[in-house]
């Protein structure tokens, strides 16, 4: 049961990260998902540079942030998917792995509730519950 919970939780993050990345990559050519509703605002973002470097505009920075965010979510899920599929005993034996899975999931849930919308909050919440239950089962 512990292994199934880890795989379920990790798969949610893999899916969320992959979907976020796909939507962001699509926005490189045809902005629909992460573009402002007001087209003038995207234009202003494209014309507004950042002080860090003259070649970076806010739109490029925004897309880069979204891609790096999706990569982080995907890799977090993929790492724990590997653990769940191939090394569930390592999860059971490691309070550090258990704590990281629960803490990162909880942080994504908090971020989702505060800054994003319901779908990532629901996914993060389910994954958090699965990782927490797996951590409890690991202690039995």
C-alpha positions in Angstrom: 0.0 0.0 0.0 2.8 2.4 0.8 4.4 1.9 -2.6 1.0 2.6 -4.3 0.7 5.8 -2.3 4.1 7.0 -3.3 3.6 6.2 -7.0 0.2 7.9 -7.0 1.6 11.1 -5.3 4.6 11.2 -7.5 2.6 10.6 -10.7 0.4 13.6 -9.8 3.4 15.9 -9.7 4.8 14.4 -12.9 1.5 15.1 -14.6 1.2 18.6 -13.3 4.8 19.5 -14.2 4.4 18.0 -17.7 1.1 19.7 -18.4 2.5 23.1 -17.2 5.5 22.6 -19.4 3.5 21.7 -22.4 1.2 24.7 -22.0 4.2 27.0 -21.5 6.0 25.6 -24.6 2.8 26.2 -26.6 2.7 29.8 -25.3 6.1 30.4 -27.0 4.4 30.4 -30.4 0.7 30.8 -29.6 0.1 32.4 -26.2 -3.1 31.2 -24.7 -2.5 29.7 -21.2 -0.1 32.0 -19.3 -0.6 35.2 -21.2 -2.5 38.1 -19.7 -6.1 38.4 -20.8 -5.3 41.9 -21.9 -3.2 41.6 -25.1 -1.8 45.1 -24.4 -0.3 43.9 -21.2 1.6 41.1 -23.0 2.9 43.7 -25.5 4.0 45.9 -22.5 5.7 42.8 -21.0 7.5 42.2 -24.3 8.6 45.8 -24.5 9.7 46.1 -20.9 13.2 45.0 -20.0 14.6 44.0 -16.7 17.6 45.7 -15.1 19.5 42.5 -14.8 20.3 42.3 -18.5 19.2 44.4 -21.5 18.2 41.5 -23.7 15.7 40.1 -21.2 12.1 41.3 -21.3 9.4 40.5 -18.9 7.6 38.2 -21.3 10.7 36.1 -21.9 11.4 36.0 -18.2 7.8 35.0 -17.5 7.9 32.1 -19.9 11.4 31.1 -18.6 10.0 31.1 -15.0 7.1 28.9 -16.1 9.3 26.5 -17.9 11.8 26.2 -14.9 8.8 25.8 -12.5 7.4 23.0 -14.6 10.8 21.3 -14.8 11.1 21.5 -11.0 7.6 20.0 -10.4 8.2 17.3 -13.0 11.7 16.3 -11.6 10.4 16.2 -8.1 7.6 13.9 -9.2 10.0 11.8 -11.4 12.5 11.4 -8.6 9.8 10.1 -6.2 8.2 8.0 -8.9 11.6 6.3 -9.3 11.7 5.8 -5.5 8.1 4.5 -5.4 8.6 2.0 -8.3 12.2 0.8 -7.8 13.2 1.7 -4.2 10.1 1.8 -1.9 12.3 0.4 0.9 14.5 3.4 0.7 11.5 5.6 1.4 10.4 3.4 4.3 13.9 3.6 5.8 14.5 7.3 5.3 12.8 9.9 7.4 14.6 12.5 5.3 12.9 11.2 2.1 9.6 11.1 3.8 10.0 14.6 5.2 11.0 16.0 1.8 8.0 14.4 0.1 5.6 15.7 2.6 7.2 19.2 3.0 7.5 19.9 -0.7 4.0 18.7 -1.3 2.7 20.9 1.5 4.6 23.9 0.1 3.1 23.3 -3.4 -0.4 23.1 -1.8 0.2 26.4 0.1 1.5 28.1 -3.1 -1.5 26.7 -5.0 -4.0 28.0 -2.5 -2.4 31.4 -2.2 -1.2 32.2 -5.8 -2.7 29.8 -8.3 -6.1 28.0 -8.8 -8.0 24.9 -7.8 -6.5 22.2 -10.1 -3.0 22.5 -8.8 -4.3 22.8 -5.3 -6.4 19.7 -5.6 -3.5 17.8 -7.2 -1.1 19.0 -4.5 -3.5 18.2 -1.8 -4.1 14.6 -3.0 -0.4 14.1 -3.4 0.3 15.5 0.1 -2.3 13.1 1.6 -0.7 10.2 -0.3 2.9 11.0 0.7 1.8 11.6 4.4 -0.1 8.3 4.5 2.9 6.6 3.0 5.2 8.1 5.6 2.8 6.9 8.4 2.7 3.4 6.9 6.6 3.5 6.7 6.6 3.9 10.5 4.5 0.8 11.2 
